[in-house]
Amino acid sequence: MSKALEFLTEALRRLPGVGPKSAQRMAFHLLQHDREGAAMLSRALFQAVDAVHHCALCNTFTEHEVCENCLDSERDTRLLCVVETPADQLMIEQTLTYQGLYFVLMGRLSPLDGIGPKDIHLEKLLARANDGVVSEVVLATNFTNEGEATAHYISEMLKARGLKVSRLARGVPVGGELEYVDAGTIARAMLDRRST
């Protein structure tokens, strides 16, 4: 394989879920069947890497100093939702149920992988949460072991500073049938039940 083709294959392998064979198939496809698409992909990646950076306030991706959400005067500045990634932020936005502001960690605590508090911008989160305006922080990290540990760590840190902290509810998904839901989810839904 040529050096350029090998370099392209290795670059494609950096994408999540793409192994050596898939990366090789993608590289061959782009060069054999879609050179225009390959050139477009190259330009789009170059432009995004050059133009997109972190919002000075919430840490999400933006092309400006401060993102549109943070500048939106219709947002409830008393609420701050903490998420792991911009993709998580987008999913919450799509529900149209939350009108507060965000802070994007860009990861989660994972000591086994060498990811500590500094790696997920906790100092920046603390500054944002303690701005004198925020009255409640909603923790919306994932319900993985790392996400739970991250939520616990942040919760303790913010409660020590007198802030109200809440966590996304867990339970049976809408449209889910109990016999197909795992026991852990049902147990959490039972423990987090509320009156009707």
Backbone bond lengths (Angstrom), bond angles and torsions (degrees), N, CA, C in turn:
res aa  C-N    CA-C-N  psi(-1)  N-CA   C-N-CA  omega(-1)  CA-C   N-CA-C  phi
1 M - - - 1.451 - - 1.536 108.37 -
2 S 1.334 115.93 140.87 1.460 119.74 179.89 1.522 110.39 -67.17
3 K 1.328 115.99 158.39 1.476 121.17 -179.47 1.532 110.49 -61.09
4 A 1.338 116.65 -41.79 1.466 120.35 -178.51 1.520 110.86 -64.59
5 L 1.323 117.28 -41.92 1.462 122.10 179.06 1.530 110.69 -67.05
6 E 1.308 115.62 -39.92 1.467 120.53 177.77 1.539 110.57 -64.38
7 F 1.334 116.30 -40.77 1.467 121.07 178.46 1.526 110.66 -64.41
8 L 1.334 117.83 -42.09 1.463 122.45 177.97 1.527 110.21 -62.19
9 T 1.323 117.16 -44.49 1.465 121.97 179.57 1.530 110.37 -61.52
10 E 1.317 116.95 -44.80 1.461 120.61 178.81 1.525 111.12 -64.22
11 A 1.323 117.64 -37.87 1.465 121.22 178.18 1.523 110.75 -64.62
12 L 1.324 117.80 -41.94 1.461 121.92 179.66 1.526 111.44 -67.36
13 R 1.325 116.88 -29.39 1.478 120.50 178.29 1.518 112.57 -65.24
14 R 1.322 117.77 -18.19 1.463 121.09 -179.60 1.528 111.73 -71.67
15 L 1.330 116.98 -16.55 1.463 120.73 178.49 1.525 109.48 -71.10
16 P 1.342 117.45 143.67 1.471 119.67 -179.10 1.523 111.54 -63.51
17 G 1.314 115.48 135.47 1.457 121.06 176.94 1.521 114.97 79.79
18 V 1.322 117.40 4.30 1.470 120.70 -179.25 1.522 109.11 -104.54
19 G 1.327 114.87 114.42 1.455 120.61 178.28 1.520 111.05 -92.48
20 P 1.331 117.23 -176.61 1.469 120.77 -176.29 1.530 114.01 -60.42
21 K 1.323 117.57 -42.47 1.471 120.46 -179.11 1.523 111.48 -67.85
22 S 1.333 116.88 -44.23 1.464 120.25 178.98 1.520 110.83 -63.09
23 A 1.317 116.64 -41.62 1.467 120.63 179.48 1.524 110.39 -63.01
24 Q 1.311 116.16 -40.79 1.467 120.90 178.98 1.530 110.78 -64.93
25 R 1.351 116.95 -42.86 1.477 120.58 178.07 1.523 110.78 -62.36
26 M 1.338 116.60 -42.23 1.470 120.28 178.94 1.524 110.91 -62.20
27 A 1.315 115.83 -45.71 1.466 120.44 -179.29 1.524 110.41 -61.10
28 F 1.340 117.10 -47.16 1.467 120.23 178.93 1.526 111.16 -62.20
29 H 1.338 116.48 -41.89 1.469 120.03 -179.68 1.532 110.83 -61.17
30 L 1.331 115.98 -48.86 1.468 119.67 -178.27 1.522 111.46 -60.21
31 L 1.319 117.51 -43.00 1.460 120.41 -177.31 1.523 112.84 -77.64
32 Q 1.313 117.01 -32.13 1.458 120.31 -176.57 1.523 112.80 -87.39
33 H 1.347 117.75 -39.91 1.464 120.75 -171.07 1.523 115.27 -116.77
34 D 1.320 118.44 -16.17 1.463 118.41 -172.45 1.522 111.68 -147.09
35 R 1.306 116.41 60.13 1.473 120.03 -179.92 1.528 110.83 -63.50
36 E 1.325 117.42 -33.28 1.464 120.65 177.15 1.535 109.87 -64.97
37 G 1.317 116.28 -42.70 1.462 120.76 176.63 1.527 111.55 -63.73
38 A 1.339 116.53 -38.21 1.464 120.64 178.20 1.520 110.38 -63.51
39 A 1.332 116.69 -43.17 1.470 120.42 178.93 1.530 110.34 -65.60
40 M 1.344 117.16 -39.58 1.459 121.13 178.40 1.530 110.36 -63.93
41 L 1.332 116.28 -43.45 1.465 121.50 177.95 1.524 110.23 -60.50
42 S 1.303 116.73 -43.28 1.459 121.49 179.50 1.534 110.95 -61.43
43 R 1.334 117.15 -46.33 1.476 120.89 179.61 1.523 110.80 -64.61
44 A 1.353 116.47 -42.42 1.469 120.33 -178.45 1.531 110.88 -63.83
45 L 1.329 117.40 -42.61 1.462 121.09 178.26 1.526 110.80 -63.78
46 F 1.324 116.71 -45.16 1.463 120.42 179.64 1.523 110.59 -61.22
47 Q 1.332 116.94 -45.39 1.466 121.30 -179.15 1.532 111.11 -63.96
48 A 1.341 116.80 -44.64 1.467 120.40 -178.91 1.524 111.28 -64.44
49 V 1.313 117.36 -44.07 1.469 120.81 -179.68 1.532 109.85 -63.67
50 D 1.317 116.56 -35.58 1.458 121.08 -179.41 1.531 112.79 -76.04
51 A 1.338 117.57 -37.41 1.471 121.07 -169.83 1.527 114.78 -99.02
52 V 1.324 118.29 -29.32 1.465 121.00 -172.47 1.528 110.21 -92.12
53 H 1.341 115.32 131.17 1.463 121.40 176.95 1.525 108.48 -143.17
54 H 1.326 117.79 -171.95 1.460 121.98 -176.46 1.527 111.37 -88.71
55 C 1.339 115.45 139.75 1.462 121.54 174.29 1.531 108.29 -62.71
56 A 1.319 116.83 137.54 1.466 121.73 -178.72 1.524 112.14 -65.25
57 L 1.345 117.48 -22.99 1.460 120.53 -177.40 1.525 113.29 -100.63
58 C 1.334 116.86 -51.12 1.469 118.85 -171.90 1.523 114.27 -106.13
59 N 1.346 117.72 -8.39 1.455 122.04 174.62 1.529 114.42 78.10
60 T 1.334 118.92 3.92 1.465 120.18 177.88 1.524 109.07 -76.96
61 F 1.324 117.64 179.15 1.457 121.75 177.76 1.522 110.07 -82.39
62 T 1.327 115.63 138.40 1.455 121.90 177.24 1.522 109.37 -158.11
63 E 1.316 115.48 162.34 1.458 119.98 174.63 1.527 111.11 -97.54
64 H 1.339 116.33 -0.98 1.464 121.41 -177.92 1.525 109.49 -117.91
65 E 1.308 117.01 173.36 1.459 121.43 177.51 1.533 110.82 -61.45
66 V 1.351 115.54 -44.15 1.462 122.69 178.91 1.532 107.74 -125.30
67 C 1.328 117.05 136.14 1.468 121.28 -175.90 1.530 112.06 -74.44
68 E 1.321 115.62 167.23 1.464 122.05 -178.84 1.524 112.66 -61.42
69 N 1.333 117.69 -40.37 1.469 120.13 179.55 1.521 111.29 -60.00
70 C 1.315 116.92 -45.69 1.463 120.46 -178.38 1.529 111.88 -66.69
71 L 1.315 117.40 -27.48 1.465 121.32 179.86 1.526 113.36 -87.76
72 D 1.342 117.08 -9.75 1.461 121.72 -176.12 1.530 110.72 -71.64
73 S 1.322 116.83 112.93 1.472 121.66 -177.33 1.526 112.81 -71.07
74 E 1.333 117.66 -12.10 1.468 121.91 178.77 1.536 112.14 -82.73
75 R 1.312 116.89 -11.92 1.466 121.07 -178.44 1.527 111.30 -74.13
76 D 1.340 115.44 148.91 1.459 121.55 177.10 1.525 107.84 -83.75
77 T 1.316 116.50 105.37 1.466 121.33 -175.71 1.521 113.37 -73.29
78 R 1.333 117.24 -7.30 1.473 120.46 178.74 1.521 111.58 -81.17
79 L 1.340 117.27 -17.93 1.463 121.92 -178.75 1.525 110.57 -105.19
80 L 1.317 116.34 133.48 1.458 121.67 177.65 1.525 108.57 -130.69
81 C 1.322 117.12 116.00 1.467 123.08 -179.24 1.525 108.87 -98.93
82 V 1.324 116.82 125.42 1.459 122.48 -179.60 1.526 109.07 -100.09
83 V 1.334 116.20 122.12 1.468 122.19 178.80 1.526 109.39 -125.05
84 E 1.319 115.65 163.71 1.465 120.17 -178.87 1.522 112.81 -79.56
85 T 1.335 117.02 -40.11 1.468 120.60 -172.51 1.525 111.76 -137.79
86 P 1.334 117.12 161.96 1.461 119.81 173.31 1.538 112.09 -60.13
87 A 1.324 117.95 -30.34 1.469 121.01 177.66 1.528 110.23 -64.84
88 D 1.342 117.54 -38.82 1.468 121.18 176.98 1.533 109.91 -65.34
89 Q 1.320 116.60 -40.75 1.468 121.25 177.56 1.528 110.26 -60.09
90 L 1.317 116.39 -44.83 1.465 121.37 179.80 1.527 111.04 -61.17
91 M 1.333 117.42 -41.13 1.469 120.33 179.57 1.528 110.86 -63.48
92 I 1.331 118.00 -41.88 1.459 120.59 178.93 1.531 109.76 -65.95
93 E 1.318 116.99 -40.41 1.472 120.80 177.86 1.531 111.06 -60.08
94 Q 1.322 116.82 -38.83 1.466 120.95 -177.79 1.523 112.69 -67.34
95 T 1.331 118.00 -18.02 1.467 119.36 178.20 1.527 111.70 -75.82
96 L 1.333 117.50 -19.16 1.469 123.60 -178.32 1.528 112.77 59.10
97 T 1.336 117.41 25.56 1.463 121.21 -177.95 1.525 112.84 -109.38
98 Y 1.304 117.57 -12.53 1.461 121.16 -175.90 1.525 108.73 -118.30
99 Q 1.316 116.63 128.38 1.465 121.12 -178.12 1.526 113.44 -119.28
100 G 1.324 117.46 13.26 1.456 120.98 179.04 1.513 111.54 -87.61
101 L 1.317 115.90 -163.98 1.461 123.05 178.86 1.523 109.96 -100.49
102 Y 1.325 116.71 174.82 1.463 122.22 -175.69 1.516 111.26 -128.16
103 F 1.336 113.51 162.06 1.452 121.41 162.14 1.527 106.25 -137.42
104 V 1.331 116.85 125.58 1.465 122.52 -177.61 1.529 109.11 -103.86
105 L 1.324 116.11 117.59 1.466 122.03 -176.95 1.526 113.21 -70.95
106 M 1.306 117.45 -27.83 1.467 123.39 -173.86 1.524 111.11 64.76
107 G 1.334 115.52 35.53 1.459 121.03 177.91 1.507 111.06 150.46
108 R 1.317 115.67 -163.69 1.466 122.38 179.34 1.518 107.48 -152.42
109 L 1.314 115.70 157.36 1.460 120.13 178.81 1.528 109.95 -62.34
110 S 1.300 116.73 134.14 1.459 121.77 177.98 1.529 108.45 -155.52
111 P 1.343 116.46 82.13 1.472 119.85 -177.05 1.526 113.70 -54.72
112 L 1.329 117.67 -34.20 1.466 119.88 179.87 1.519 112.28 -65.20
113 D 1.341 116.34 -26.65 1.462 120.99 177.78 1.528 111.79 -97.82
114 G 1.332 116.37 4.96 1.453 120.54 179.36 1.525 114.05 77.14
115 I 1.341 117.58 21.61 1.467 121.09 -179.58 1.522 108.62 -102.25
116 G 1.328 115.42 111.86 1.454 121.86 -178.40 1.520 111.99 -112.15
117 P 1.337 117.03 -173.60 1.466 122.33 -177.32 1.527 114.74 -54.61
118 K 1.327 117.99 -38.26 1.471 120.02 -179.59 1.524 111.84 -67.89
119 D 1.328 116.64 -28.88 1.468 121.05 -177.10 1.521 112.89 -74.02
120 I 1.333 117.15 -18.18 1.468 119.61 -179.66 1.535 111.71 -115.50
121 H 1.328 115.72 24.72 1.473 122.49 169.64 1.528 114.28 60.57
122 L 1.337 117.56 38.24 1.462 119.87 -177.99 1.531 112.75 -67.66
123 E 1.325 118.55 -29.64 1.471 119.67 176.57 1.526 110.53 -64.52
124 K 1.316 115.91 -41.00 1.463 121.28 178.38 1.531 110.42 -66.41
125 L 1.332 117.02 -38.69 1.466 121.62 176.43 1.531 110.14 -62.33
126 L 1.329 116.70 -45.67 1.462 120.61 179.14 1.525 111.60 -58.08
127 A 1.316 116.44 -44.11 1.465 120.34 179.32 1.521 110.39 -62.30
128 R 1.321 116.59 -41.77 1.470 120.74 -179.38 1.525 110.79 -67.50
129 A 1.322 117.22 -44.03 1.471 121.10 -177.89 1.526 112.17 -69.12
130 N 1.316 117.22 -29.04 1.468 121.81 -178.92 1.524 112.67 -98.11
131 D 1.332 117.15 30.64 1.470 120.10 -177.54 1.525 113.91 -79.76
132 G 1.350 116.58 -1.05 1.459 120.22 -179.82 1.519 113.54 88.03
133 V 1.320 117.06 -7.77 1.470 121.84 179.63 1.523 110.91 -106.49
134 V 1.327 117.11 -41.60 1.463 122.54 -177.61 1.528 109.48 -66.26
135 S 1.342 115.88 128.18 1.468 119.90 178.11 1.524 112.28 -114.11
136 E 1.336 117.16 -17.79 1.470 120.69 178.06 1.520 109.72 -143.94
137 V 1.327 114.78 135.04 1.462 121.16 175.57 1.523 107.34 -111.45
138 V 1.331 116.40 123.89 1.460 123.04 179.27 1.526 107.53 -99.69
139 L 1.321 116.91 117.36 1.461 121.15 179.79 1.531 108.82 -88.08
140 A 1.324 115.68 115.71 1.462 121.22 -178.28 1.527 110.16 -122.42
141 T 1.343 115.80 41.84 1.460 119.14 174.56 1.528 108.01 -75.94
142 N 1.328 115.67 163.29 1.458 120.15 -178.06 1.526 110.92 -68.17
143 F 1.317 115.48 160.02 1.460 120.87 -178.54 1.523 111.90 -92.51
144 T 1.323 115.41 41.66 1.464 122.75 171.84 1.526 107.34 -93.47
145 N 1.323 117.19 171.69 1.467 119.58 177.37 1.527 110.80 -58.47
146 E 1.336 116.25 -44.38 1.460 120.05 -179.68 1.520 111.52 -66.99
147 G 1.348 116.62 -40.86 1.463 120.89 178.72 1.508 112.15 -63.98
148 E 1.327 116.71 -39.95 1.468 121.60 178.06 1.533 110.21 -66.33
149 A 1.326 116.87 -43.05 1.462 120.66 179.04 1.533 110.52 -63.55
150 T 1.316 115.99 -40.11 1.467 121.02 178.49 1.520 110.35 -64.06
151 A 1.326 116.98 -45.29 1.466 121.40 179.31 1.526 110.62 -61.60
152 H 1.324 116.52 -42.56 1.466 120.46 -179.97 1.531 110.72 -63.47
153 Y 1.307 116.30 -45.98 1.464 121.58 -179.06 1.534 110.21 -60.67
154 I 1.328 116.70 -47.74 1.468 121.04 -179.65 1.525 110.37 -65.32
155 S 1.316 116.82 -41.82 1.460 121.21 -179.57 1.528 110.91 -58.61
156 E 1.323 116.93 -48.43 1.461 120.73 179.99 1.528 111.25 -62.78
157 M 1.312 115.69 -40.33 1.455 121.32 -179.27 1.536 111.15 -64.29
158 L 1.332 117.24 -42.45 1.462 121.36 -177.46 1.528 112.36 -77.84
159 K 1.328 116.74 -38.00 1.472 120.02 177.70 1.524 110.67 -62.18
160 A 1.321 116.97 -36.40 1.464 121.02 178.40 1.528 111.63 -63.14
161 R 1.326 115.60 -20.20 1.464 120.45 178.39 1.524 111.98 -101.22
162 G 1.338 116.33 12.47 1.460 121.60 174.28 1.510 116.22 80.27
163 L 1.322 117.92 14.67 1.466 120.47 179.12 1.523 111.37 -89.91
164 K 1.324 116.34 147.06 1.462 121.71 174.30 1.521 107.46 -78.25
165 V 1.332 115.96 130.99 1.463 121.07 -178.41 1.515 108.83 -125.77
166 S 1.340 116.66 132.01 1.463 121.50 175.52 1.525 108.31 -125.67
167 R 1.330 115.87 166.39 1.477 122.15 -177.28 1.512 108.30 -130.85
168 L 1.323 116.95 144.07 1.462 119.85 174.78 1.521 109.77 -54.54
169 A 1.331 116.12 142.43 1.467 120.37 177.12 1.525 109.71 -73.80
170 R 1.317 115.51 155.41 1.461 121.92 177.00 1.509 108.22 -122.29
171 G 1.308 116.52 153.39 1.453 118.45 175.94 1.505 113.49 165.39
172 V 1.318 114.70 -162.08 1.458 122.54 -176.89 1.534 109.03 -70.57
173 P 1.333 118.05 131.49 1.460 119.72 -179.26 1.522 111.92 -68.23
174 V 1.327 115.98 151.37 1.463 121.40 176.58 1.528 108.21 -59.69
175 G 1.320 116.67 130.72 1.457 121.20 -178.90 1.518 113.64 83.40
176 G 1.344 116.78 -0.87 1.453 120.17 -178.56 1.518 111.73 -80.53
177 E 1.327 115.65 145.94 1.457 121.59 175.98 1.525 107.75 -103.95
178 L 1.334 115.88 132.24 1.460 120.62 -172.88 1.519 113.78 -54.19
179 E 1.334 117.43 -37.97 1.468 118.34 -176.70 1.528 112.35 -65.89
180 Y 1.347 118.36 -17.02 1.465 121.52 -179.30 1.528 112.64 -104.95
181 V 1.323 117.43 -0.53 1.464 121.53 -179.62 1.527 108.19 -94.52
182 D 1.346 116.37 140.18 1.466 119.00 -178.40 1.527 111.32 -67.19
183 A 1.322 115.78 155.07 1.469 122.53 -174.94 1.521 112.21 -61.72
184 G 1.334 117.99 -36.29 1.462 121.17 179.72 1.521 111.88 -62.97
185 T 1.327 116.71 -40.42 1.465 121.28 179.35 1.523 110.33 -67.22
186 I 1.318 116.74 -42.62 1.470 120.49 178.86 1.532 109.87 -64.57
187 A 1.329 117.24 -41.96 1.464 120.70 179.04 1.527 110.48 -61.37
188 R 1.322 117.74 -43.69 1.465 121.28 179.88 1.524 110.17 -66.02
189 A 1.330 117.40 -39.93 1.463 120.98 178.35 1.533 110.31 -63.47
190 M 1.328 117.36 -37.90 1.461 120.63 178.59 1.530 110.57 -67.03
191 L 1.328 116.48 -43.42 1.468 120.15 179.87 1.535 111.88 -67.92
192 D 1.321 117.43 -32.95 1.467 121.10 -178.33 1.533 113.19 -95.79
193 R 1.336 116.94 15.61 1.451 119.23 -177.04 1.529 111.61 -60.92
194 R 1.339 116.43 155.26 1.460 120.73 179.14 1.514 109.10 -133.33
195 S 1.318 116.18 158.80 1.473 120.10 -179.04 1.525 110.03 -74.92
196 T 1.338 114.98 153.63 1.472 119.28 -178.71 1.522 110.85 -110.60
